Amino acid sequence: MNGSPDPSVVIPRILGERITPAPNYRGSLPPEIASWYCYTYDSGHSILVALEIGDLGDQPTRSQLEGKLVPVPVESVQRVGWRMTGGYVVCTLDPESANSYRTLPAEGARFFRLLGLHPGPEFEVSAAAALAGVGHSRAQHLLDVLVGAHLLTQTAPDRFEFHDLLRAYAIDQAQHEEPVETREAARLRALTWYLHAADAARTRVSPAEPPVPLDALPDGVTPPAFADYNEAMRWYELEHGNLLAAARTAADAGLDVIAWQLPTLLRPVHARHNAFEEWFAMGHIGLSAARRAGDRAGEARLLESLGMACRQSHRPAEAARYHEDALTVRRDLGDRLGEALSLNALGLVHLRTRRLAEAEWRFMGALALLRELGASEWEPTLLSNLATVDYEAGRLEEASEAIHQALTTLRERGDKGGEGNALRILSAVQRERGDIRKALETAGSAVEIARRHRNHVWEGYWLLDLGKAEVADGRPEDALVSYQRAAVLHRQLGDRSREARAWNAAGEAYGRLGHFEEAAAFHRRAAAAHRELDDHWQLALALDGLANALRGSGGSGAEEEALRHWEEASRTLTAFHDARAAKLRHRIGRALGLAHSEEPPALPSRVNAPEPGLATGEEQQVRRRPIGP
């Protein structure tokens, strides 16, 4: 064998059009195999390897080795091991597996080859049936045949997966044995199955979500139906890896409509799991696909999805840019419902950063549009959001009125997620009004809804309000259990902001118990996280809690440190002008010995001038009381 092979020449010659632009591979590769890295639409991040089946001999020729080259997923190569022969990466497939394939009946062999075209290495019976274009019972029989031949592993009553290297072998056999038209038709059937399954799940998870018009199903493809929310979410938990792979496969194969529709349909599911890695990956895949397809409505929906992902992962500046871009597209298209949803999304971004006046303006603009359009299904959501603004601004009467109105409608419609969120808000209002028993009952009902729906995003957030009610009831020990659970859930979900809020709340509970050192430690952790996240409001709350804990401890140097933290909190609060912020600033001023600490003036009413970016017609309907002390 003369000279070493050049991977940059061999890879495109062997794989041809199967190579597609690669997403960034975030792992590290040993240097001897790194040059053989490639990315294909059917195998993903791969190494081009010579797949030996006991037939290469001790000194294989270059032509022998190149005749065995197939892309194998990086994880499989690293798991089964490799050796270098003549400059090529060689992996060994058990010869018995190849013999099992060769002795299959023709139908079973074809089924094995087509399964290699499935977006991921594991699948359920219905997906395999759609891929092969056969009925469910026939697919089950053929899967049993492949399990019996040790070519697949059955992982659950309805789920199967390839052994290492066998999927690459199946793909290679499909490339050589199946016509292009057959492969493309099989791939389209599988992707369409996932698309319609995602739509069925979306219908159960978020029935108010505007539908996505889908092409008709190919003959012989039957997507699953879900009895309820829990069944839909269980399906997503099993299939989330395949769904991401399906979006990538669709984009890489030039099926741009499927590539943007699939992440759009999954947006409400991603939002309930904080599945940020998949959410962002699919969102970017979908946005690029929608732009390639020239579908501006699809582009707006993917911009909205990425904005929501940024907001929930506490990246408010990015979130606002995505939502502003979506709003621009929707106004260009004359999409009034989409415009209202973008206004609501922008309001939520402002709410997270405590820009209460801007949040209220956006919510009221959205509500006016929805009422104009008769889109009553979204009204309880807007009322809940406005109630949150009212509560944060210290307007408890208005918050109570809005949230009761929202709750009535949400319960009539059976919207448990919306009901749980409304109960969270109502519990906060009841607590501040001094009705602690009702606040406990209401927050407990919200948490119970979250647990019945197995939704950790809801549970983690709503536990914070349950803990506050428990503290108000003189039960800080119980509150610590709620806060610990909330912190763990938010850590698992990747929500650092709410995890830090749970730490800060735990500090308050420890302070009530007189455990000031523990309280200071939790407040300090919360302050560090909120400072890193640039969340000024939550930082001020954490610094105030830390200062109180230090003063309570009475330790050496504690008073001087407490005063420094209060001074920083006071400076941080200058960005906020609502009544709650004014009250906190005044109290901190007194702690600092500023007896005449000045409270900020009330914000002017927004009725005096239109908000930039809102249409004139909205301006007339967004008149509301000012936010201020």
C-alpha positions in Angstrom: 0.0 0.0 0.0 1.8 3.1 -1.2 1.4 6.3 0.9 -1.3 7.2 3.3 -4.8 8.0 2.2 -6.0 11.6 2.3 -9.3 11.8 4.2 -10.2 15.1 2.5 -10.2 13.3 -0.8 -11.5 9.9 0.2 -14.5 11.1 2.2 -16.3 13.1 -0.6 -15.4 10.4 -3.1 -17.0 7.7 -1.0 -20.0 9.6 0.4 -20.8 12.1 -2.3 -24.1 13.8 -1.8 -24.6 12.1 1.6 -22.3 14.7 3.1 -24.0 17.8 4.4 -22.8 20.9 6.3 -22.0 19.8 9.8 -23.4 21.4 13.0 -20.6 22.0 15.4 -19.3 18.8 17.0 -18.9 19.6 20.7 -16.9 16.6 21.7 -13.2 15.8 21.3 -11.8 13.2 19.0 -8.5 11.3 19.2 -6.1 12.8 16.6 -5.8 9.5 14.7 -9.5 9.4 13.8 -10.3 13.1 13.8 -9.3 13.6 10.1 -11.9 10.9 9.2 -14.8 12.9 10.8 -17.8 13.6 8.6 -21.4 14.5 8.9 -24.1 12.9 6.8 -27.9 13.3 6.8 -28.5 9.7 7.6 -25.7 9.0 10.2 -25.1 12.4 11.8 -21.7 13.1 13.4 -19.7 10.2 12.1 -16.3 8.7 11.4 -15.7 7.1 8.0 -14.5 3.6 8.9 -13.7 0.4 7.1 -16.3 -2.0 8.5 -14.6 -5.3 8.7 -16.6 -8.5 8.9 -13.7 -10.9 9.3 -12.8 -10.8 5.7 -10.0 -8.2 5.4 -7.1 -10.5 6.2 -3.8 -9.4 7.7 -2.6 -7.1 4.9 -5.7 -5.6 3.1 -5.2 -3.6 0.0 -6.4 0.0 -0.3 -9.2 -1.0 -2.6 -10.3 -3.7 -0.1 -10.4 -1.1 2.6 -12.2 1.5 0.6 -14.7 -1.0 -0.5 -15.7 -1.4 3.2 -15.9 2.3 4.1 -19.1 3.5 5.8 -19.9 6.4 8.1 -20.4 5.2 11.7 -21.7 7.5 14.5 -18.8 8.9 16.6 -20.3 7.4 19.8 -20.4 3.9 18.3 -16.8 4.1 17.1 -15.7 5.2 20.5 -17.8 2.6 22.3 -16.8 -0.5 20.2 -13.1 0.6 19.6 -11.1 0.9 16.4 -7.7 0.2 15.0 -5.7 1.9 12.3 -4.8 -0.1 9.2 -3.0 1.5 6.3 -4.0 4.9 7.5 -7.8 3.9 7.6 -9.9 3.6 10.7 -11.2 0.0 11.0 -14.0 -1.2 13.2 -14.9 -4.9 13.4 -18.5 -6.1 13.0 -19.3 -9.5 14.4 -19.3 -11.8 11.3 -22.3 -13.7 12.8 -24.4 -10.5 12.4 -23.5 -10.2 8.8 -24.3 -13.9 8.3 -27.6 -13.4 10.1 -28.5 -10.7 7.7 -27.5 -12.7 4.6 -29.7 -15.6 5.7 -32.8 -13.5 6.3 -35.8 -13.9 4.0 -36.0 -11.2 1.3 -38.8 -9.3 3.2 -36.8 -9.3 6.4 -33.6 -8.2 4.8 -35.4 -5.3 3.1 -37.0 -4.3 6.4 -33.6 -4.4 8.1 -32.1 -2.2 5.4 -34.9 0.4 5.5 -34.7 0.6 9.3 -31.2 2.0 8.9 -32.9 5.0 7.3 -34.8 5.8 10.5 -33.6 9.2 12.0 -32.4 7.6 15.2 -31.0 4.2 16.4 -34.1 3.3 18.4 -37.8 3.4 17.5 -41.3 2.1 18.2 -43.3 -0.3 16.1 -45.6 2.3 14.5 -42.6 4.3 13.3 -41.0 1.2 11.8 -44.2 0.4 10.1 -44.5 3.8 8.6 -40.9 3.8 7.4 -41.3 0.4 5.7 -44.8 1.1 4.4 -46.3 -2.0 6.0 -49.1 -2.5 8.5 -48.5 -2.5 12.3 -48.9 -6.3 12.8 -46.6 -7.0 9.9 -44.0 -4.6 11.3 -44.2 -6.3 14.7 -43.6 -9.7 13.0 -40.6 -8.5 11.1 -39.1 -6.8 14.1 -39.5 -10.1 16.0 -37.6 -11.8 13.2 -34.7 -9.3 13.4 -34.6 -9.7 17.2 -34.4 -13.4 16.8 -31.6 -13.0 14.3 -29.7 -10.8 16.9 -29.8 -7.8 14.5 -32.0 -5.7 16.9 -32.5 -5.5 20.6 -36.0 -5.1 22.1 -35.8 -2.5 24.9 -39.5 -2.3 25.9 -42.7 -4.0 24.7 -43.0 -1.6 21.8 -39.4 -0.3 21.3 -36.4 -1.6 19.5 -32.8 -0.4 18.8 -29.8 -1.4 16.7 -26.7 -3.0 18.1 -23.5 -0.9 17.7 -22.3 -0.8 14.1 -25.4 -2.6 12.8 -27.2 0.6 12.0 -24.2 1.7 9.9 -24.2 -1.7 8.2 -28.0 -1.4 7.5 -27.5 2.1 6.0 -24.7 0.9 3.9 -26.7 -2.1 2.6 -29.6 0.3 1.9 -27.3 2.6 -0.1 -26.2 -0.4 -2.2 -29.4 -2.5 -2.5 -32.3 0.0 -2.5 -33.0 2.5 -5.4 -32.8 6.2 -4.5 -36.6 6.5 -5.0 -37.2 3.8 -2.5 -34.9 5.3 0.1 -36.4 8.8 -0.3 -40.0 7.5 -0.1 -39.2 5.5 3.1 -37.5 8.5 4.7 -40.4 10.8 3.8 -42.9 8.3 5.3 -40.9 8.2 8.6 -40.5 12.0 8.8 -44.2 12.6 8.0 -45.1 10.1 10.7 -43.1 12.1 13.2 -44.5 15.4 12.0 -48.2 14.2 12.4 -47.3 12.6 15.7 -45.9 15.8 17.0 -49.1 17.6 15.9 -51.2 15.1 17.8 -49.0 15.7 20.9 -49.3 19.5 20.5 -53.1 19.2 20.3 -53.1 17.6 23.8 -50.4 19.8 25.3 -51.5 23.2 24.0 -54.9 23.0 22.2 -55.1 26.8 21.9 -51.9 27.0 19.9 -52.6 28.1 16.3 -52.5 25.0 14.1 -49.8 24.4 11.4 -51.3 23.3 8.1 -49.8 19.9 7.2 -49.6 18.0 4.0 -51.7 14.8 3.8 -50.2 11.6 5.1 -48.7 9.2 2.6 -50.6 6.0 2.0 -50.0 3.4 4.8 -48.8 5.9 7.4 -50.8 6.0 10.6 -49.5 8.4 13.3 -50.3 7.7 17.0 -53.2 9.3 18.8 -52.9 10.4 22.4 -55.7 10.0 24.9 -54.6 12.9 27.1 -51.8 15.3 28.1 -49.9 12.7 30.1 -49.8 10.2 27.3 -48.6 12.9 24.8 -45.8 14.0 27.2 -44.7 10.4 27.8 -44.4 9.9 24.0 -42.3 13.0 23.8 -40.0 11.8 26.6 -39.4 8.6 24.7 -39.0 10.2 21.3 -37.2 13.5 21.9 -33.9 12.3 20.6 -35.6 11.0 17.4 -37.5 14.2 16.9 -34.3 16.3 16.9 -32.7 13.7 14.5 -35.8 13.9 12.3 -35.6 17.7 12.1 -31.9 17.5 11.1 -32.6 14.7 8.6 -35.4 16.7 7.0 -33.2 19.8 6.7 -30.2 17.8 5.4 -32.4 16.0 2.8 -33.8 19.3 1.6 -37.3 18.7 3.1 -37.5 22.3 4.4 -41.2 22.3 5.0 -41.0 19.4 7.4 -37.8 20.9 8.9 -39.6 24.1 10.0 -43.0 22.6 10.8 -41.7 20.0 13.2 -39.9 22.4 15.7 -42.9 24.7 15.4 -45.3 22.0 16.5 -43.0 21.0 19.4 -42.5 24.5 20.8 -45.2 24.2 23.5 -43.8 20.7 24.5 -40.3 22.1 24.7 -41.6 25.0 26.8 -43.1 22.6 29.4 -39.8 20.7 29.8 -37.3 23.5 29.5 -35.6 21.2 27.0 -33.2 23.9 26.0 -30.6 21.9 24.1 -33.2 20.4 21.8 -35.4 23.5 21.8 -32.5 25.8 20.6 -31.1 23.2 18.1 -34.5 22.5 16.5 -35.4 26.2 16.6 -32.3 27.2 14.6 -32.8 24.2 12.2 -36.4 25.3 11.7 -35.7 29.0 11.3 -33.1 28.3 8.6 -35.4 25.9 6.8 -38.4 28.4 6.9 -36.1 31.1 5.4 -34.9 28.7 2.7 -38.5 27.8 1.9 -39.5 31.5 1.8 -42.3 30.9 4.4 -42.5 34.1 6.4 -45.3 32.9 8.6 -43.2 29.9 9.5 -40.2 32.2 10.0 -42.2 34.3 12.5 -43.2 31.2 14.5 -39.6 30.0 14.7 -38.5 33.5 15.8 -41.2 33.4 18.5 -40.1 29.9 19.6 -36.4 31.0 19.9 -37.5 34.1 21.8 -39.4 32.0 24.3 -36.4 29.7 24.7 -34.2 32.7 25.4 -36.7 34.1 27.9 -37.0 30.8 29.8 -33.3 30.4 29.9 -32.9 34.0 31.2 -31.4 35.6 28.1 -33.9 38.6 28.0 -32.0 40.8 25.5 -31.8 38.0 22.9 -35.4 37.1 23.6 -36.6 40.6 22.9 -34.7 40.7 19.6 -36.3 37.5 18.4 -39.8 38.6 19.5 -39.3 42.1 17.9 -38.3 40.4 14.6 -41.3 38.1 14.8 -43.6 41.1 15.4 -42.1 42.9 12.4 -42.7 39.9 10.2 -46.3 39.4 11.4 -47.1 43.1 10.9 -45.7 42.9 7.4 -47.9 39.8 6.7 -51.0 41.4 8.3 -51.2 38.5 10.8 -53.2 40.2 13.5 -53.4 37.1 15.8 -49.7 36.5 15.4 -49.1 40.2 16.2 -51.1 39.8 19.4 -49.1 36.8 20.4 -45.8 38.6 19.7 -47.0 41.5 21.9 -47.8 39.1 24.7 -44.4 37.4 24.3 -42.6 40.8 24.5 -44.7 41.6 27.6 -43.4 38.4 29.3 -39.8 39.4 28.5 -40.4 42.8 30.1 -42.1 41.1 33.1 -39.0 38.9 33.7 -36.8 42.0 33.8 -39.3 43.9 35.9 -40.0 46.6 33.3 -43.6 46.6 34.5 -44.9 49.6 32.6 -43.6 48.2 29.3 -45.0 44.7 30.2 -48.4 46.1 31.0 -48.5 48.1 27.7 -47.6 45.0 25.7 -50.2 42.9 27.4 -52.9 45.4 27.0 -52.1 45.9 23.4 -52.3 42.1 22.9 -55.6 41.9 24.8 -57.1 44.6 22.7 -56.2 42.9 19.5 -57.5 39.5 20.7 -60.8 41.0 21.7 -61.0 42.7 18.3 -60.4 39.4 16.6 -62.7 37.4 18.9 -59.8 35.1 19.9 -61.3 34.5 23.3 -59.2 31.3 23.9 -56.2 33.6 24.6 -57.9 36.0 26.9 -57.3 34.1 30.2 -53.6 34.0 29.4 -53.5 37.8 29.0 -55.6 38.3 32.1 -53.2 36.1 34.1 -50.2 38.1 32.8 -51.9 41.4 33.6 -52.7 40.1 37.1 -49.0 39.3 37.6 -48.1 42.9 36.6 -50.8 44.2 39.1 -49.4 42.0 41.9 -45.8 43.0 41.3 -46.9 46.7 41.2 -48.6 46.3 44.5 -52.2 46.6 43.1 -53.7 43.6 44.9 -57.4 44.5 44.3 -56.8 44.7 40.5 -54.7 41.5 40.6 -57.4 39.6 42.4 -60.1 40.8 40.0 -58.2 39.8 36.9 -57.0 36.4 38.2 -60.4 35.4 39.4 -61.8 36.2 35.9 -59.1 34.2 34.3 -59.5 31.2 36.7 -63.2 31.0 35.9 -62.6 30.6 32.2 -59.6 28.3 32.6 -61.6 25.9 34.8 -64.5 25.9 32.3 -62.1 24.9 29.5 -60.2 22.3 31.6 -56.8 24.2 31.0 -54.9 22.7 33.9 -51.6 24.4 33.1 -53.3 27.8 32.9 -55.3 27.1 36.1 -52.2 26.1 38.0 -50.4 29.3 37.0 -53.4 31.4 38.0 -53.6 29.7 41.3 -49.9 30.6 41.9 -50.7 34.2 41.3 -53.8 34.1 43.5 -51.9 32.5 46.3 -49.4 35.4 46.3 -52.3 37.9 46.4 -54.0 36.0 49.3 -50.7 35.8 51.2 -50.1 39.6 51.0 -53.7 40.3 52.0 -53.1 38.2 55.2 -55.3 35.2 54.2 -52.6 32.7 54.9 -54.8 29.6 55.1 -56.3 30.3 51.7 -52.8 31.1 50.3 -51.5 27.7 51.5 -54.5 25.9 50.0 -54.3 27.7 46.7 -50.5 27.2 46.3 -50.9 23.5 47.3 -53.6 23.0 44.6 -51.2 24.5 42.0 -48.4 22.2 43.0 -50.7 19.2 42.9 -51.7 20.1 39.3 -48.1 20.2 38.4 -47.4 16.8 40.0 -50.4 15.2 38.4 -49.1 16.4 35.0 -45.6 15.3 35.8 -44.4 18.8 34.8 -41.3 19.8 36.6 -41.2 23.3 35.2 -44.6 24.1 36.7 -43.8 22.3 40.0 -40.5 24.0 40.6 -41.9 27.5 40.0 -45.1 27.0 41.9 -43.2 25.5 44.9 -41.7 28.9 45.5 -45.1 30.3 46.3 -46.0 27.3 48.4 -42.9 27.9 50.4 -43.7 31.6 50.9 -47.1 30.7 52.2 -45.6 28.1 54.6 -43.2 30.8 55.9 -46.1 33.2 56.4 -47.9 30.4 58.3 -45.0 30.1 60.7 -43.7 26.8 59.2 -40.2 27.7 57.8 -39.1 24.0 58.2 -41.8 22.9 55.7 -40.8 25.8 53.5 -37.2 24.6 53.4 -38.5 21.3 52.0 -40.4 23.1 49.3 -37.4 25.3 48.4 -35.0 22.4 48.3 -37.3 20.6 45.9 -37.7 23.7 43.8 -33.9 24.3 43.6 -33.2 20.7 42.6 -35.9 20.8 39.9 -34.6 24.1 38.5 -31.1 22.8 38.5 -32.2 19.8 36.5 -34.1 22.1 34.1 -31.2 24.4 33.6 -33.1 27.5 35.0 -30.3 29.2 37.0 -32.4 32.2 37.7 -35.2 30.3 39.4 -32.7 28.0 41.2 -31.1 31.1 42.7 -34.6 32.4 43.7 -35.1 29.1 45.5 -31.7 29.6 47.3 -32.7 33.2 48.3 -36.1 32.0 49.6 -34.3 29.2 51.6 -32.2 32.0 53.1 -35.3 33.7 54.3 -36.6 30.5 55.9 -33.3 29.9 57.7 -33.5 33.5 58.9 -37.0 32.9 60.4 -35.5 29.9 62.3 -32.7 32.1 63.6 -30.0 30.2 61.7 -28.4 33.3 60.4 -25.1 31.8 59.2 -27.0 29.3 57.0 -29.3 32.1 55.8 -26.3 34.3 54.8 -24.8 31.4 52.9 -27.9 30.9 50.8 -28.4 34.6 50.2 -24.8 34.9 49.2 -25.1 32.1 46.6 -28.3 33.7 45.3 -26.7 37.1 45.0 -23.7 35.7 43.1 -26.0 33.9 40.6 -28.2 36.9 40.0 -25.2 39.2 39.6 -23.8 36.9 37.0 -27.2 36.8 35.2 -27.5 40.6 35.4 -30.9 40.3 37.1 -30.9 43.6 39.0 -34.2 43.1 40.8 -33.5 39.6 42.1 -29.9 40.7 43.0 -31.3 43.6 45.2 -33.6 41.1 47.0 -30.8 38.7 47.6 -28.5 41.5 48.9 -31.2 42.8 51.2 -31.7 39.2 52.5 -27.9 38.8 53.0 -27.7 42.1 54.9 -30.5 41.2 57.2 -28.9 37.8 57.9 -25.6 39.4 58.6 -27.2 41.9 61.0 -29.1 39.1 62.7 -25.9 37.1 63.2 -24.2 39.8 65.2 -20.8 38.4 64.2 -17.6 40.4 64.1 -17.6 42.7 61.1 -21.1 41.6 60.1 -22.7 45.0 60.5 -20.1 46.7 58.3 -20.6 44.0 55.6 -24.4 44.3 55.9 -24.2 48.0 55.3 -22.1 47.5 52.2 -24.7 45.0 50.8 -27.5 47.4 51.5 -25.6 50.2 49.8 -25.2 48.0 46.7 -28.9 47.0 46.8 -29.9 50.6 47.1 -27.9 51.5 44.0 -29.3 48.5 42.1 -32.9 49.6 42.9 -32.6 52.9 41.2 -33.6 51.2 37.9 -37.0 50.4 39.3 -39.9 52.8 39.9 -42.9 50.7 41.0 -44.5 50.8 44.4 -42.9 47.5 45.6 -39.4 48.7 44.6 -40.1 52.1 46.3 -41.1 50.4 49.5 -38.0 48.2 49.5 -35.7 51.1 48.7 -37.3 53.2 51.5 -36.8 50.3 54.0 -33.2 49.8 53.0 -32.7 53.6 53.3 -33.9 53.4 56.9 -31.5 50.4 57.5 -28.7 52.6 56.3 -29.7 55.3 58.7 -31.2 57.6 56.0 -34.3 58.7 57.9 -35.5 60.9 55.0 -34.7 58.5 52.2 -36.6 59.7 49.1 -39.1 57.5 47.4 -39.4 57.8 43.6 -42.4 59.5 42.0 -45.1 57.5 40.4 -44.8 56.7 36.8 -46.8 58.8 34.4 -49.9 57.3 32.8 -49.3 55.7 29.5 -52.5 57.3 28.1 -50.6 60.5 27.3 -48.7 59.2 24.3 -48.6 56.1 22.2 -46.0 53.5 22.9 -43.5 53.3 20.0 -44.2 50.3 17.8 -47.9 50.0 18.7 -50.5 50.7 16.1 -52.7 53.7 16.6 -55.9 51.6 16.9 -54.3 49.8 19.9 -53.4 53.1 21.5 -57.1 53.8 22.2 -57.6 50.6 24.0 -54.5 50.3 26.2 -55.5 53.0 28.7 -54.9 51.8 32.2 -54.0 53.1 35.6 -50.3 54.1 36.1 -47.8 51.8 37.8 -46.2 53.6 40.8 -46.3 54.1 44.5 
